Amino acid sequence: MRKLIIAIDGPVGSGKSTLARRVAQLLDYIYVDTGAMYRALALKALRGGMAFSDEEDLVTLARNTRIDLRARNGTPQVILDEEDVTEAIRGPEVSQSASKIAVVAGVRHVLVTEQRRAGHQGGVVMEGRDIGSVVFPDAELKIFLVASPEVRAERRWLEHRQKGDTVDLDRTLEEIMNATGATASVPRLHWSAHPTPWWWTAPRWNRRKSLVSS
């Protein structure tokens, strides 16, 4: 029996990674964090001093970059050109830069092709922007997480605090709002293949689940 492709989407800081890792663990599926691919590319661009306004150079960079998502002892790893950058891509500067890269159509085309290659055989839980509408519109299960900007900013701020980073909560909220605005024009989920999605709403820290019928 063919294993499922599970697509988890939602805005920045809504809890996609937490849910995706848990689902993958429960089902013994492969966890694929597509957002990590954009972060890894952003890190490489930052290291090279590239201008994020130069879309042609960013597309060329994407085509000449190898990003692998692996697991070591059950822990996801992000490998950029054979370098483990799992921790390096989680800084606030990389997060902000990844949002800029994610709206470049040519970059998205390159990375979406890689994402499809990684998950086409099934048995994967993939999380990230447009997974259910662009990358795998025919995924057997699609989940969309929802949370207010304030909750998302608080989640992201706490993540940085736990790593010892000094980050201002108001600045984090501003970045969340900017990221939301920057991706507002990107095609969103239409649920065309499976019109009955599972929505997971997270007001504050008490998550509420509801099934939405079309």
N, C-alpha and C positions, 0 to 999 in steps of 0.2 A: 504493500500500500504506500502510495506516494505521500511524503510528509508535506505539511502545510508551509506556505509562505505567510508569515504574520507581519503586517505592516503597522507600525505605531507612529503617529504623527502628532503634531501639536506645537505651540509656540515655545520660544526659548524659556527654560526654567519651569516648564509645566510638569516635569517629572517623567519624561519619556525614558531616560536612561535607567532610572530606578525600576520602572515597571518592566522594561524590555529585558533587563538582566535577570529579573526574578522569573519571568515567564520562560525565558530560555533555560534557566536552571531547572525549573519544574518539568519541562518537557524534554530535557536533554537535547535542546536545539543549539545551533550556532548563533551567537549574538553578534550582530553587525551594527556598529554605531556609525552611520553614514556622516553624521555631523563631524566626527573625528577626522574624516578625510578632508573636509574644508578647513578645519583647524590646522591640520598638518601642512596643507598647502600654504595657509596664511603664515605659519611659522617660517616656512622656507622663504616666502616673499619678504618677510620682515628681516630675516638674517641677511638677505641679499640686498637690502635697502631699496626694494622696488617701490614704485609709485602705484598705489592702488587705483589710480585714475587711468592708468594705461592698460586698457582691457586686452589689447593685442599681446602685450608682453605676458599678461597673466594667463592667457590661453596657451601660449607657447610654454610657459612654465608648467602648466598642468599636464601638457602632453609629454613633457620630458621628466616627469616625476613619477616615482614608483611608491605607492602607498599600500601597505599590507596590513590587514586586521587579523591578528592571531590571538590565540589563547595559550597561556602558560599556567599550568596548575589551576585551571579554571578562572584565571584572571585575564581579562582582555588586554591586549597590547596593541599599540599603534606603532608601526615601523615605517619610517620615512627614509627612503633610499638606504635601507639596511641599518638605520639608526633607531633605537628605541626612544620615541619621543612622547610616550604615554603621559608622563607628568609635565613635560615642557609645553604641551599644547593647552594646558588648563589655566594658564595665566590670563588676567583680564585684558591685556593688550592683544593677545592672540584671539580671544573671544570677539573683541570688537572688530578686529581685522577680518576674521572669518565671515562676519556678517556682510562686509563689503564685497568679499570675493564671491559669496553665495548668490549675489544678484547678477553676476556676469554670465550672460547666456552661454558663451563659448566654454567657460569653465564648467558650468553645470552639465553641458553636453558630454564633456570628457569624463567627468566623475560619475554621471548617471550610467554611462556605458559600463564602467567598472562595477558599479553597484548591481547592475543586472547580471553581470557575469558571476558575481559572488553569490547571488541568491537564486539563480534560475532552477537549480535542482531541488529546491525546497528544504525543509528542515531548518529554517532560519527565522529568527526574530530580528527584523530590521527596523531601526528607529531613525527618524530624521524628517526634514522638510520634504513634502511632496512624495513620500514613499508610496502612499496609496493612490495618488492621482497620476503621477508621471512615471515613477520608477517601476512599480508593479500595480497597474490599475486593475489587474485580474487576481490580485492576492485573495486567498480564501478567507482571510480574516483581517479586518481593518479596525484599528482603534485610534480614536482622536482624543487627546487629553486637553482639558480646558482649565485655565486658572487666571485670576486677575493679574494685571501687571505688578501690583504690590506684592502679591504672594510669590510670583515668579522672581521678583527682585530679591525678596527675603531669602528664598531658597538659594539663589546664586551667591548672595552675600555670605550666607552661612557656610557654603561650600568653600569659599575663599578663606573665611575665618578659620575653618578647621585645618586648612593647609598652612596657616600662619601668615597669609597675605594681609596686608593692610589696605582695606577697600572701604570706601565711603558708601553707605547705603543709598543716599540720595543720588550719587553718581551712578550707582548700579541700576537704580530705577530709570534714570535718564537713558542709559545704554539700552535697557530692555525696551523702552518706548521707541527709541531710534531704530532698533533692530526690527521691531514690529512694523514701523512705518516703512522701512526700507524694503521689506519683503511683502508689503501689502499688494503690490501689483503682480507678484509671482503667482502662477496658476495654483489654485487651492484644490482640496479634495472635492470630488463630485459624487463619489460612491456609485458610479455608473454600473460597475460589475455586481456589486452587492449592496442594494439600497437600504439595508438595515444595519447600520453601524453600531458599535458599542461605544458610548460616550462615558468618559470618566471625568467628572467635574470636581475641582479641588478648591472650595472656598476656604481661605485661611489654611489650617493644617488638617481639618477634618474632611476627608474625601467623601464625596457622595456619588454613588453609582446610579445610573438610570439608563434604561433601554429605550432608544428612540426608534419609533416605527415610521416609515415613510408613507 
